[in-house]
């Protein structure tokens, strides 16, 4: 009985400590990675974690490219 309660409390603590900026790209990557991991040998959790990391990396790269493009076009200046 204590184990599920402890797991839920830990999950709520982790979710409460994260910001939404870090989650950009994570949800989509986690879903895709989880499904792929599940079909590649029942490693859904591992696939979801890897997908989340890749999704965050990809979202950061896209944001960096958008910022560079806006500076090149002169739209980044006030």
C-alpha contacts under 8 A as a table, 3 or more apart, distances in Angstrom:
res1	aa1	res2	aa2	distance
1	X	4	X	6.10
1	X	5	X	6.72
2	X	5	X	5.20
2	X	6	X	5.95
3	X	6	X	5.11
3	X	7	X	6.18
4	X	7	X	5.02
4	X	8	X	6.17
5	X	8	X	5.19
5	X	9	X	6.16
6	X	9	X	5.10
6	X	10	X	6.12
7	X	10	X	5.14
7	X	11	X	6.14
8	X	11	X	5.08
8	X	12	X	6.17
9	X	12	X	5.18
9	X	13	X	6.17
10	X	13	X	5.06
10	X	14	X	6.21
11	X	14	X	5.16
11	X	15	X	6.07
12	X	15	X	5.09
12	X	16	X	5.92
13	X	16	X	5.17
13	X	17	X	6.23
14	X	17	X	5.20
14	X	18	X	6.50
15	X	18	X	5.48
16	X	19	X	7.83
18	X	22	X	7.12
18	X	23	X	7.92
19	X	22	X	5.75
19	X	23	X	6.95
20	X	23	X	5.08
20	X	24	X	6.79
21	X	24	X	5.74
22	X	26	X	7.79
22	X	56	X	7.04
23	X	26	X	5.06
23	X	27	X	6.88
23	X	56	X	6.93
24	X	27	X	7.37
24	X	55	X	7.60
24	X	56	X	6.08
24	X	59	X	6.43
25	X	28	X	5.76
25	X	29	X	6.20
25	X	52	X	7.04
25	X	55	X	4.42
25	X	56	X	4.90
25	X	57	X	7.97
25	X	58	X	7.23
25	X	59	X	5.53
26	X	29	X	5.16
26	X	30	X	5.84
26	X	51	X	7.12
26	X	52	X	4.12
26	X	53	X	6.64
26	X	54	X	7.64
26	X	55	X	4.95
26	X	56	X	5.32
27	X	30	X	5.09
27	X	31	X	6.23
27	X	52	X	6.43
27	X	55	X	7.74
28	X	31	X	5.30
28	X	32	X	6.31
28	X	51	X	7.90
28	X	52	X	7.44
28	X	55	X	6.95
29	X	32	X	5.23
29	X	33	X	5.82
29	X	48	X	7.05
29	X	50	X	7.92
29	X	51	X	4.21
29	X	52	X	4.73
29	X	53	X	7.56
29	X	54	X	6.63
29	X	55	X	4.72
29	X	56	X	7.94
30	X	33	X	5.04
30	X	34	X	5.72
30	X	47	X	7.17
30	X	48	X	4.04
30	X	49	X	6.19
30	X	50	X	7.23
30	X	51	X	4.54
30	X	52	X	4.49
30	X	55	X	7.61
31	X	34	X	5.13
31	X	35	X	6.25
31	X	48	X	6.22
31	X	51	X	7.38
32	X	35	X	5.36
32	X	36	X	6.18
32	X	48	X	7.20
32	X	51	X	6.63
33	X	36	X	5.05
33	X	37	X	5.85
33	X	44	X	7.24
33	X	47	X	4.36
33	X	48	X	4.53
33	X	49	X	7.39
33	X	50	X	6.56
33	X	51	X	4.42
33	X	52	X	7.51
34	X	37	X	5.07
34	X	38	X	6.01
34	X	43	X	7.56
34	X	44	X	4.30
34	X	45	X	6.03
34	X	46	X	7.24
34	X	47	X	4.61
34	X	48	X	4.02
34	X	49	X	7.74
34	X	51	X	7.25
35	X	38	X	5.10
35	X	39	X	6.40
35	X	44	X	6.23
35	X	47	X	7.42
35	X	48	X	7.72
36	X	39	X	5.34
36	X	40	X	6.09
36	X	44	X	7.14
36	X	47	X	6.57
37	X	40	X	4.94
37	X	41	X	6.64
37	X	42	X	6.19
37	X	43	X	4.63
37	X	44	X	4.36
37	X	45	X	7.32
37	X	46	X	6.75
37	X	47	X	4.42
37	X	48	X	7.26
38	X	41	X	5.95
38	X	42	X	4.17
38	X	43	X	5.02
38	X	44	X	4.20
38	X	45	X	7.99
38	X	47	X	7.44
39	X	42	X	6.08
39	X	43	X	7.75
39	X	44	X	7.83
40	X	43	X	6.76
43	X	46	X	5.41
43	X	47	X	6.10
44	X	47	X	5.02
44	X	48	X	5.99
45	X	48	X	5.03
45	X	49	X	6.21
46	X	49	X	5.20
46	X	50	X	6.23
47	X	50	X	5.13
47	X	51	X	5.90
48	X	51	X	4.98
48	X	52	X	6.02
49	X	52	X	5.14
49	X	53	X	6.36
50	X	53	X	5.18
50	X	54	X	6.18
51	X	54	X	5.07
51	X	55	X	5.92
52	X	55	X	5.05
52	X	56	X	6.18
53	X	56	X	5.26
53	X	57	X	6.23
54	X	57	X	5.03
54	X	58	X	6.07
55	X	58	X	5.10
55	X	59	X	6.10
56	X	59	X	5.12
56	X	60	X	6.19
57	X	60	X	5.22
57	X	61	X	6.28
58	X	61	X	5.11
58	X	62	X	6.25
59	X	62	X	5.14
59	X	63	X	6.19
60	X	63	X	5.08
60	X	64	X	6.14
61	X	64	X	5.09
61	X	65	X	6.22
62	X	65	X	5.10
62	X	66	X	6.18
63	X	66	X	5.03
63	X	67	X	6.23
64	X	67	X	5.16
64	X	68	X	6.25
65	X	68	X	5.10
65	X	69	X	6.07
66	X	69	X	5.08
66	X	70	X	6.14
67	X	70	X	5.18
67	X	71	X	6.26
67	X	76	X	7.42
68	X	71	X	5.16
68	X	72	X	6.22
69	X	72	X	5.08
69	X	73	X	6.23
70	X	73	X	5.12
70	X	74	X	6.11
70	X	75	X	5.06
70	X	76	X	5.17
71	X	74	X	5.00
71	X	75	X	5.92
71	X	76	X	4.76
71	X	77	X	7.19
72	X	75	X	7.67
73	X	76	X	7.67
74	X	77	X	6.14
75	X	78	X	7.83
